[in-house]
Amino acid sequence: MAKLRTNENDPTNLSSKAGLGDEAAPGDSRTSGGSGGGPGVEVPALGLRGWLRWTWRQLTSMRVAIMLLLLMAVAALPGSFFPQDPQNPAKVAQYQLDHPSLAPWLERLGLFDVYGSPWFAAIYLLLFTSLIGCIVPRIAVHWRALRAQPPRVPRTFTRFPVRAERVVDATAADATDAVRAALRGRYRAAVTPDGITAERGYLRETGNIVFHLSLVGILLSLAAGQLFSYRGQAVVVEGQSFANSVVAYDSFDPGTLFDPGSLEPFTFTLKKFESEFNAVAQARNFTAHMEVREPDGSTRAELLKVNHPMTAGGANVYLSGNGYAPVITVRDGAGEVAFSGPVPFLPEDGVYTSRGVVKVPDVSPGQEQLGLTGAFLPTAVAEPDGSGVRSVYPQPDAPLLALTAWAGDLGLDGGVPQNVYVLDTDAMRQLYEPAADGSPGSAEGGQAPVTLFLAPGQTVDLPEGLGSVTFDSLPRFAALDLRYDPSLPFLLTFAVTAMVGLFGSLFVPRRRLWVRLTARPGGGTDVSAAALARGDDPALGRDLERVMSAAGPARHNETAETTAAGRPGAPDRAEAVGTTAGALPAQEGH
């Protein structure tokens, strides 16, 4: 081994004068005292370019990438602890009401929209940059390795733990052709003046690069999904249709760069909704029979079930809920129909006890606006103590509406949006009727709040001559979640390629094999070979034996020697790895 020589006059040679224990921070331009009283060496300042290069090297290192991955995992945890505004703004609003002192701080920190916060985006971009900075140089190195010739044949094979020697009757040329034929298709081999050199396992590094490129693809797909996707919720009643426009959604959340005007003009109709429950009110099946009309005018029938979405206009339609939508007709005091239509009642328990609101703003001139709130009971039974009624089964075996009535100003003309499932009673009064004998009096004096009980087909008059309410029929409704995300096919593709690349990087063996063939003066050929693998490889010895067998059987009465790793007398593997030509380079980067 050549002795390493240093130039003491070279100012970049830090080790010639500065001791190993005298380390300077990057950019430190101090003067270090040399040993033996010699002149000191001034460490040059890094400067802006040097600092940028140092920062880039740190960012693209493995330890920083692992730190960023862990940091992203930790940063995503608040999204599980706190309600997220894009997914459930109602829960966020309720959380702000329940925690008036903590909620403003969480809002400032972006914890109600973790994945859209600037600090989460910063971690995301740093991880993305780190992966790119690591992969690009490795691709260039791997490409050069693929085009380069396998490593040269070592001068001696005695230091390799897996080696073999034998004498065969074939000539050197014939043995060479036989060995090359045995290596063809399994090794990349080359014949050199020193012998045959072969290497395999390039797919190991290829798989590693594919895995990291797939991670980059997943990150890009997620970003594209956030930018160009949309999500909306809608409630569709049996017999009614849904047209894909923003005004038809109950809630609509577009991506940052999505244009709502580019919505595909598809429609679908809920023809029928079926549900099945067992004897203890456990759900067995929900099926929505849909008719879909695509933008090109074609129609088709679809069955929409839980966890079995349908596709319309490129969007996935999921069944997220269901319930009952009683058709209610309200006439005002003038006898005119002020409201008529289905009203979705939202289930609150397993037996579909549901709550709903009916708002009646379009009354005749001079009439008060009306509001109805209450519950729908699919299978109503009276309480044994006479205190009320309750539902005992989710199917409509004995449907009943129980409503309270309000009159006054609904507040819809103020321009402030209202929740359709909440009745604002600030400017309204509850309607009362004379209390029955023995019932407790009210603030109105001997009167009790009006409670309307209606079965399908029944009509009940409102007090004070304010009109009537009719329970016409009982269709079902389906709550639908529509999602359009053009990145989903790419996410699936990159996820699959990431798994394939990972398997390749873990299970493809990396091996090198060398064969030296020397013609004997009296005829025949001396064949010696050695093999080396990265890490433990139980099949390495079998690979070497296959090559030796291809060269030909050992000549009779000639001594053949075969040494494998782990056999008595075999050198330590670490000694073989230390050889110049035999050691496989370690992978660098991520």
VENJO-V709864 format. One line per field, one symbol per residue. phi: phi as a letter, one per 30 degrees, with the letter a starting at -180 (. if undefined). psi: psi as a letter, one per 40 degrees, with the letter a starting at -180 (. if undefined). burial: 1 if it has 24 or more other C-alpha atoms within 12 Angstrom, else 0. A space follows every 50 residues. Layout:
phi = ???
psi = ???
burial = ???
This chain:
phi = .dddcbcdddddddddcddddcccdejdcdccdddiidddcdddddiddd dddddddddcdddddddddddddddddedcdcdcddcbddddddddddbd ddeddddddidcbedcdddddddddddddddddddeddddddddddddde dddddbcddddcaabaccddddddddddddddddicbccbccedkccbbb jddddddddddddddddddddddddddccbbbbbcbceiccbcdbddddd bbbddecdcedcdddcbbbddabcbbbddcicdcabbcdcbccdedjdba cbccbdibdccbhiccccdcaalcbedbcccdddiddcaaldbdcddcbd cidbcabccbdccdeicddcbbblbccdbdbddedidlbaccaddddbda cbbccbbkcdidcdicdbddcbcdcdcbbddbbeddeidddbddiibbed bccbcejdbbdddiidkbbbcdabdcbbccccbcbddedddddddddddd dddddccddcbbbbbcbbddedjjbdcbbbbbbdidbddddddddddddd dkddddicdcbbbbdjdeiddddddddddddcdddddbid
psi = hihhiiheeheegdeddhidegiiihehfihhhiieeiiihhhiididdd dddddddddeiddddddddddddddeddeddiihdddgddddddddddgd ddddddddefeegdeeidddddddddddddddddddddddddddddeiii iihidiedehdhiiiihidiiddddddddddddhedihiihideahhiii ededdddddddddddddddddddddddeiihiiihhiheiihhgideeid ihgiidehhdeehhgiiihhdihiihiadffhhdihhhhihhhideeiii hihhihegiihhfeihhiheiiaighhhhhiaeeeihdihiihhhhieae efhiiihhhgdgiiheiiiihhiaihhdghiiideeeaiiieieigdgih hhiiiiiaheeeeeehiiheehhhedfiiiiiihiiheiiiaeegeiiih hhhhiheihhiiiefeaihhhdigiiihhihhhhheeddddddddddddd ddddddehihiihihhhhhideiahhhiiiihihahgdeddddddddddd diihiheihhhhhiheihehiidddddeidddhhiiiia.
burial = 00000000000001111100000000000001000000011010000000 00000000111001100110010011001001111110000100100000 00000110011111111001101101111111111001100100000001 11110011111111111111110011111101100111111000111111 11111111111111111111111111011111111111111111110010 11111000010010111111111110000000000111111110000000 01111100011111111111111111111111100001111111111000 11111111111110001111111111111100000000111111110011 11111111111000000001001110001111100000000000000111 11111100011110011111111111111111111111011001101101 11011001111111111100000111111111110010011011111111 1111000000011110000000100110101111000011
